[in-house]
Amino acid sequence: MLDGAMHDDDRPLGRLLSRRETLALLGAGGVAALAAWPRSSVAAAATGPCVARPALTEGPYFVDEQLDRSDIRSDPADGSVRPGAPLRLTLRVSRLAGGACQPLAGARVDLWHCDAAGVYSDVADRGGSTVGRKFLRGYQLTDAEGATRFTTIYPGWYPGRAVHIHFKVRAAAPGGRVHEFTSQLFFDDALSEQVFAQPPYAARSRGRVSNGRDGIYRQAGAQLMLAVAPAAPGYAASFDLALQTA
């Protein structure tokens, strides 16, 4: 969403997934939506930090840029780096089956979010156009431990939405199909207030939406809250995602 535009970033493409449809299924070679088990029964089977997480809407600003990179701060068009507090994010993907978790290697994880001014790259809407720019977008494949590691910045905000990062997990399936699991990660409101008191975030007027006032967050966001810690010169965070296995 470009700063100043209406908050349509997360109007669903199609319908929103229901509570029973928010888990993911790792079938023969891929990830697909599972609508068979209620969320509570899966959580009870999980061990340690391996917990099934709910899916959330993709919104209209996913662009499949095919950018294989861990540092997504720069714009390949001119090499410029988006300003903001550095954030090192580790996303670990596991498969959950029989009450046990195993790392899921080779899955593709895309990450995308707005910059400090609330602007997404390579989109056009009522607020303007960034078409051709590709900052704050990229993907990584999970390693043998199911982990991907990104270097980005703490996201900014825009009208109507709490602070968040989008991610998508994809894997190939038989018959040439591609299955996917898409959701969002959220940030503690108090931490965001601290970050946004610093430049370049502080240059914007007040009006940020808190998590509790964000309709997308209220669906399941508390389960998608990032654990963020100071890590000079910025922050570090990690998140564990378990995909329900057949």
URUR-V507119 format. One record per helix or strand of 3 or more residues. SS is the DSSP state (H for helix, E for strand). FROM is the first residue (numbers start at 1). TO is the last residue. If there is no record, write none. Layout:
BEGIN
<<SS	FROM	TO> <SS	FROM	TO>>
END
This chain:
BEGIN
<<H	19	21> <E	23	26> <E	31	34> <H	39	45> <E	86	97> <E	100	103> <E	108	112> <E	137	141> <E	147	153> <E	164	172> <H	174	176> <E	178	186> <H	189	196> <H	201	203> <H	211	213> <H	215	224> <E	227	231> <E	234	245>>
END
